[in-house]
Amino acid sequence: MDHLYEPQTEADAAAMIADAAQAGRALAISGGNTRAGFGQKVDGAAFTSKRLRGIVAYNPSEMTLTALAGTPVAEIEAELADNGQMMAFEPADHRMMMGTEGVPTIAGLFATNTSGPRRFVSGAARDSLLGIRFVNGMGETVKSGGRVMKNVTGLDLVKLLAGSYGTLGFLTEVTFKVLPVPRAEATVVVSGLNDAEAAIAMSAALATSCEVSGAAHLPESVRWLFGKNGLPDGPATLLRIEGVEASVNDRVDRLKPFLQRYGAVSQIDQGDSQQIWCEIRDVTPFSEDGSCKPLWRISCAPSAGHQLLAALRLETGVNAFFDWQGGLVWMQMEGDAEAEMIRAYLKRLGGGHATLIRARDHIRAVTPAFEPQEKGVATLSAAVKAKLDPKGIFNPGRMG
Amino acid sequence: MSGAIALKAPDPAILSRREQIIADLADFLPAGTVISSERELKPFETDGFIAYRRMPLAVTLPRTTDEVAAILKYCAKYKVPVVPRGAGTSLSGGAIPQEDAVVIALTRMNRIIEVDYPNRCARVQAGVTNLAISEAVSADGFFYAPDPSSQLACTIGGNIGMNSGGAHCLKYGVTTNNLLGVKMVLFDGTVIELGGKALDASGYDLLGIVCGSEGQLGIVTEATVRLIAKPEGQRPVLFGFETSEGASACVTDVIAAGLIPVAIEFMDKPAIEICEAFAHAGYPLDVEALLIVEVEGSEAEMDAMLKAIIEIARRHGVKTVKECQSATEAALIWKGRKSAFGATGRIADYICMDGTVPLSQLTNVLRGTAEIVARHGLRVANVFHAGDGNMHPLILYNINDPDEARRAEEAGNDILKLCVDAGGCLTGEHGVGIEKRDLMTHQYTKADLDQQMAVRAAFDPDWLLNPSKVFPLEGRA
């Protein structure tokens, strides 16, 4: 039976990893394992951060928080909420989408660079991450970055480790930036637009000075999959405004008349607005219901998202909705994963990448989860991996 | 003068082949691309860190990515070091050449290739100036957010190399947060594209590590940057305080109250006097410290935010509050701040530090800075981005007095160590360059640095790209 590693300290982790490197033993790195079932299957001994737990430092007036890798996200969010602060990148909870249980950990968020609807205003998880400690594939403990807002001292290994899915190092501690929770929010809804019209309306709204902090389009085929939230009938194009109450009101009042030229305009307030953006963030319309339909996450130029979907709809059974002004498409396939078709169209539409988030084992076994890279970039990525994990013991094969 | 920082000793074998290398480069590059006479090379011997200078072997001024690739391929083949250069405004010596190196200056690659409003981005060549991007899109209601003080001159390629910041980064982030993609040439001449118009790239975040790598991983020839819609209005307000402590405490409390203005800039008395004499911006001269706080949004929004900030400022004994009445006044306020370095240069030589500290340490570090500079018998002016703790003490000295120059350098080193010891870092936005290279061991352990150097070597195994920078010369992998 495979060994289970649950280091309780950074030093433990370093010693265990040094041992594994010596023995050439592969390790399947995880936090709460709430994204199990994603990417290529990893053969290796389970190695989890969940016992490295606790907030190390938090001074709300400095807007930074340091926590051990396995600290539950919920624990951190509660502490931040007590102080009127939040992680601005809107970390998603992927358990429903993946059909998993377990406790999401803070390092898991950063290792997967999980970012929600506010991405185009406040950045991704990687943009909030200020400093890390990690153990590399030789069992050496390394720190990068720090706990200040601006830091260009040396190579930014923080960015490199963010989104590396545990393939470059085992994170033991993270320090990240937090922001005040907006005191109010509202969502302006434009109804009845097709995908192409919605792309134009969202682009126009984002070109105004209204500081839209969420821009999503829910085609009719998915709108009804969202919870009870006061959305009018028909496809819904959503534009979120956040801030202090006076400015939210002011900006909503400017945005509504502006958007009337595109379609029927309505408004949903605070509670309903929060709920629907949570559902968009967590991809609840495509929750795993036992059928394990292939689910894709497409990242592309905002104006390309709807073109991609239009092309695919002519050829295959697909349901989808758009976040990030159309630059993030969540796509659930009725039948096959259609990786080649999707990636070919994406390339034709100016590029981007398609990530297979969920699929049955036999599909995952033959489909690269991550977009295959150009040769030059692939060579470089492999060279970088070899510098951090020369024996290839961390999550072998996970990123293809 | 030449101070204590060593550059790599030039390789005599390369120096002996100088004529041949110049002839070879001229042979495969268009006429006028290679310059090699002493008179023409002179402007390239230093950058904004003027205390150090070295004549390069030759300077090349390519116009295309292919030309950059050809030069790099040649230099890789013959193992000739290369120093990339934008406008040469680096304050840390990032663009200072060395005698055995070929400089690749990107200033002729200054075209804006594409402005794409629906996707809110622009694709530009690396030699485009920072300000030129904002100017190109301003009439349509957009801007490019990072705004280093040198934005009139500095290039986007240089900004990417140094991950440059600026006054307005408190709200909009630094270069790395506003960069979507690059085309870059690796040292062996391979051209790669990282990122694009999508917000996220696939695979490892190589773009993230290239940004701020100080020209050591490859040469960026094109960039795709984010454009942001301009706010409805902007209003900088001056707050004059009787003590520096009062001003620092005000900054901390404003942030703690959850008010994040677009910018909070700090100036102490010497800086106020220097900038006012130059820009006539209307700064109060009877205060010890000045904050420039800029808020933006609709009138109602700005009013509400300012009201809250003024209340906090009053608790900390603010003496003067001056709201500007017109766009001209606002522009003057920023002119004063952004010309701080140039204005200081009129009265003395200076070196500008760039350490960043946690906000709670601002007062302590300001006090410590004053003590250090006094101990070295020198003067200091402080002008910096207070909202994110990015300090810029300007240590004033006379470059022609070797003893003063030495003391200035020592004082600078002591200040940076103080920043690190206070939980901060050596450099917030100017880069390590040669200036802070030998202090890296104060911030990082050997394992930390070894890991960074190993990753660096994945891009440039022979250490030929901007080789004298960032990492201490001893103990390189």
HADDOCK unambig.tbl for C-alpha pairs under 7 A between the chains (distance, minus, plus):
assign (segid A and resid 60 and name CA) (segid B and resid 256 and name CA) 6.51 0.50 0.50
assign (segid A and resid 61 and name CA) (segid B and resid 252 and name CA) 6.46 0.50 0.50
assign (segid A and resid 61 and name CA) (segid B and resid 255 and name CA) 6.15 0.50 0.50
assign (segid A and resid 61 and name CA) (segid B and resid 256 and name CA) 4.10 0.50 0.50
assign (segid A and resid 62 and name CA) (segid B and resid 358 and name CA) 6.45 0.50 0.50
assign (segid A and resid 62 and name CA) (segid B and resid 359 and name CA) 5.68 0.50 0.50
assign (segid A and resid 62 and name CA) (segid B and resid 360 and name CA) 6.82 0.50 0.50
assign (segid A and resid 123 and name CA) (segid B and resid 177 and name CA) 6.77 0.50 0.50
assign (segid A and resid 127 and name CA) (segid B and resid 177 and name CA) 6.35 0.50 0.50
assign (segid A and resid 142 and name CA) (segid B and resid 447 and name CA) 6.00 0.50 0.50
assign (segid A and resid 142 and name CA) (segid B and resid 448 and name CA) 4.89 0.50 0.50
assign (segid A and resid 143 and name CA) (segid B and resid 448 and name CA) 5.76 0.50 0.50
assign (segid A and resid 144 and name CA) (segid B and resid 448 and name CA) 6.96 0.50 0.50
assign (segid A and resid 147 and name CA) (segid B and resid 424 and name CA) 6.95 0.50 0.50
assign (segid A and resid 148 and name CA) (segid B and resid 356 and name CA) 6.63 0.50 0.50
assign (segid A and resid 148 and name CA) (segid B and resid 357 and name CA) 6.14 0.50 0.50
assign (segid A and resid 148 and name CA) (segid B and resid 358 and name CA) 5.59 0.50 0.50
assign (segid A and resid 148 and name CA) (segid B and resid 424 and name CA) 6.03 0.50 0.50
assign (segid A and resid 149 and name CA) (segid B and resid 388 and name CA) 5.66 0.50 0.50
assign (segid A and resid 150 and name CA) (segid B and resid 356 and name CA) 6.64 0.50 0.50
assign (segid A and resid 150 and name CA) (segid B and resid 388 and name CA) 6.78 0.50 0.50
assign (segid A and resid 150 and name CA) (segid B and resid 390 and name CA) 6.82 0.50 0.50
assign (segid A and resid 150 and name CA) (segid B and resid 428 and name CA) 4.69 0.50 0.50
assign (segid A and resid 150 and name CA) (segid B and resid 429 and name CA) 6.82 0.50 0.50
assign (segid A and resid 151 and name CA) (segid B and resid 425 and name CA) 6.48 0.50 0.50
assign (segid A and resid 151 and name CA) (segid B and resid 427 and name CA) 5.92 0.50 0.50
assign (segid A and resid 151 and name CA) (segid B and resid 428 and name CA) 4.20 0.50 0.50
assign (segid A and resid 151 and name CA) (segid B and resid 429 and name CA) 6.61 0.50 0.50
assign (segid A and resid 152 and name CA) (segid B and resid 163 and name CA) 6.71 0.50 0.50
assign (segid A and resid 152 and name CA) (segid B and resid 212 and name CA) 6.27 0.50 0.50
assign (segid A and resid 152 and name CA) (segid B and resid 427 and name CA) 5.72 0.50 0.50
assign (segid A and resid 152 and name CA) (segid B and resid 428 and name CA) 5.32 0.50 0.50
assign (segid A and resid 152 and name CA) (segid B and resid 429 and name CA) 5.76 0.50 0.50
assign (segid A and resid 152 and name CA) (segid B and resid 431 and name CA) 5.73 0.50 0.50
assign (segid A and resid 153 and name CA) (segid B and resid 425 and name CA) 6.85 0.50 0.50
assign (segid A and resid 153 and name CA) (segid B and resid 426 and name CA) 6.18 0.50 0.50
assign (segid A and resid 153 and name CA) (segid B and resid 427 and name CA) 5.47 0.50 0.50
assign (segid A and resid 153 and name CA) (segid B and resid 431 and name CA) 6.36 0.50 0.50
assign (segid A and resid 153 and name CA) (segid B and resid 432 and name CA) 6.09 0.50 0.50
assign (segid A and resid 154 and name CA) (segid B and resid 432 and name CA) 6.92 0.50 0.50
assign (segid A and resid 154 and name CA) (segid B and resid 470 and name CA) 6.51 0.50 0.50
assign (segid A and resid 155 and name CA) (segid B and resid 209 and name CA) 6.31 0.50 0.50
assign (segid A and resid 155 and name CA) (segid B and resid 212 and name CA) 6.83 0.50 0.50
assign (segid A and resid 155 and name CA) (segid B and resid 213 and name CA) 5.62 0.50 0.50
assign (segid A and resid 155 and name CA) (segid B and resid 452 and name CA) 5.97 0.50 0.50
assign (segid A and resid 156 and name CA) (segid B and resid 208 and name CA) 6.95 0.50 0.50
assign (segid A and resid 156 and name CA) (segid B and resid 209 and name CA) 5.14 0.50 0.50
assign (segid A and resid 157 and name CA) (segid B and resid 209 and name CA) 6.53 0.50 0.50
assign (segid A and resid 159 and name CA) (segid B and resid 205 and name CA) 6.21 0.50 0.50
assign (segid A and resid 159 and name CA) (segid B and resid 208 and name CA) 5.28 0.50 0.50
assign (segid A and resid 159 and name CA) (segid B and resid 209 and name CA) 6.31 0.50 0.50
assign (segid A and resid 160 and name CA) (segid B and resid 204 and name CA) 6.17 0.50 0.50
assign (segid A and resid 160 and name CA) (segid B and resid 205 and name CA) 5.09 0.50 0.50
assign (segid A and resid 160 and name CA) (segid B and resid 206 and name CA) 6.55 0.50 0.50
assign (segid A and resid 160 and name CA) (segid B and resid 208 and name CA) 6.51 0.50 0.50
assign (segid A and resid 160 and name CA) (segid B and resid 209 and name CA) 6.14 0.50 0.50
assign (segid A and resid 163 and name CA) (segid B and resid 204 and name CA) 6.84 0.50 0.50
assign (segid A and resid 164 and name CA) (segid B and resid 204 and name CA) 5.83 0.50 0.50
assign (segid A and resid 180 and name CA) (segid B and resid 258 and name CA) 5.12 0.50 0.50
assign (segid A and resid 203 and name CA) (segid B and resid 118 and name CA) 5.43 0.50 0.50
assign (segid A and resid 207 and name CA) (segid B and resid 229 and name CA) 5.29 0.50 0.50
assign (segid A and resid 208 and name CA) (segid B and resid 229 and name CA) 6.17 0.50 0.50
assign (segid A and resid 209 and name CA) (segid B and resid 229 and name CA) 5.89 0.50 0.50
assign (segid A and resid 209 and name CA) (segid B and resid 230 and name CA) 5.91 0.50 0.50
assign (segid A and resid 209 and name CA) (segid B and resid 231 and name CA) 4.79 0.50 0.50
assign (segid A and resid 209 and name CA) (segid B and resid 232 and name CA) 5.35 0.50 0.50
assign (segid A and resid 246 and name CA) (segid B and resid 301 and name CA) 6.62 0.50 0.50
assign (segid A and resid 247 and name CA) (segid B and resid 300 and name CA) 6.90 0.50 0.50
assign (segid A and resid 247 and name CA) (segid B and resid 301 and name CA) 5.15 0.50 0.50
assign (segid A and resid 299 and name CA) (segid B and resid 198 and name CA) 5.85 0.50 0.50
assign (segid A and resid 299 and name CA) (segid B and resid 200 and name CA) 6.52 0.50 0.50
assign (segid A and resid 300 and name CA) (segid B and resid 197 and name CA) 6.72 0.50 0.50
assign (segid A and resid 300 and name CA) (segid B and resid 198 and name CA) 4.35 0.50 0.50
assign (segid A and resid 301 and name CA) (segid B and resid 119 and name CA) 6.32 0.50 0.50
assign (segid A and resid 301 and name CA) (segid B and resid 197 and name CA) 4.89 0.50 0.50
assign (segid A and resid 301 and name CA) (segid B and resid 198 and name CA) 4.50 0.50 0.50
assign (segid A and resid 302 and name CA) (segid B and resid 119 and name CA) 5.71 0.50 0.50
assign (segid A and resid 303 and name CA) (segid B and resid 118 and name CA) 6.58 0.50 0.50
assign (segid A and resid 303 and name CA) (segid B and resid 119 and name CA) 6.28 0.50 0.50
assign (segid A and resid 327 and name CA) (segid B and resid 198 and name CA) 6.40 0.50 0.50
assign (segid A and resid 352 and name CA) (segid B and resid 198 and name CA) 5.95 0.50 0.50
assign (segid A and resid 353 and name CA) (segid B and resid 202 and name CA) 6.15 0.50 0.50
assign (segid A and resid 370 and name CA) (segid B and resid 202 and name CA) 6.94 0.50 0.50
assign (segid A and resid 371 and name CA) (segid B and resid 202 and name CA) 6.50 0.50 0.50
assign (segid A and resid 376 and name CA) (segid B and resid 192 and name CA) 6.09 0.50 0.50
assign (segid A and resid 377 and name CA) (segid B and resid 192 and name CA) 6.51 0.50 0.50
assign (segid A and resid 381 and name CA) (segid B and resid 204 and name CA) 6.66 0.50 0.50
assign (segid A and resid 383 and name CA) (segid B and resid 458 and name CA) 5.44 0.50 0.50
assign (segid A and resid 384 and name CA) (segid B and resid 455 and name CA) 5.78 0.50 0.50
assign (segid A and resid 384 and name CA) (segid B and resid 458 and name CA) 5.67 0.50 0.50
assign (segid A and resid 387 and name CA) (segid B and resid 454 and name CA) 5.78 0.50 0.50
assign (segid A and resid 387 and name CA) (segid B and resid 455 and name CA) 5.83 0.50 0.50
